[in-house]
Amino acid sequence: MASVTLKARVTNISLMDSPTGEKLVRIDMSEEREVPGPIIMHESGELGRELVPILSQMLRMLPGLGQGAVRLLRVSLVLTEDEWEKLPAKPSIGDFFEVEVQVGRVSVRREES
């Protein structure tokens, strides 16, 4: 049976209200992916060799472009307060989980450290 497995980190745990007024706990799990740096095309002359390090440094300083990784939301799990309280080991921000998706089944397991 084919399956897809991914590794995700808990990045947010928040309390929210359902439309019926019930309190819910939302757990967001995200994957961090490397962002490729900008590609600068230049002539192989002396001016190009001098400008590339300067341009690269300037691009790293710009908001949003300087970060080497981007967070991609992969799984959001919403539990009632009762379900949250019944969890024997509650997840914390920063915990890693393995998410496996199979035909008709999704499983989420805490990654062993």
Protein Blocks (a to p, Z undefined) as FASTA:
>chain_A
ZZdddddddfbdcddddfkopacdddddddddddddddddddfbfklmmmmmmmmmmmmm
pghjlpcbdcddfbdcdddfklmmmpmbacdehiacdddddehiacdddddZZ
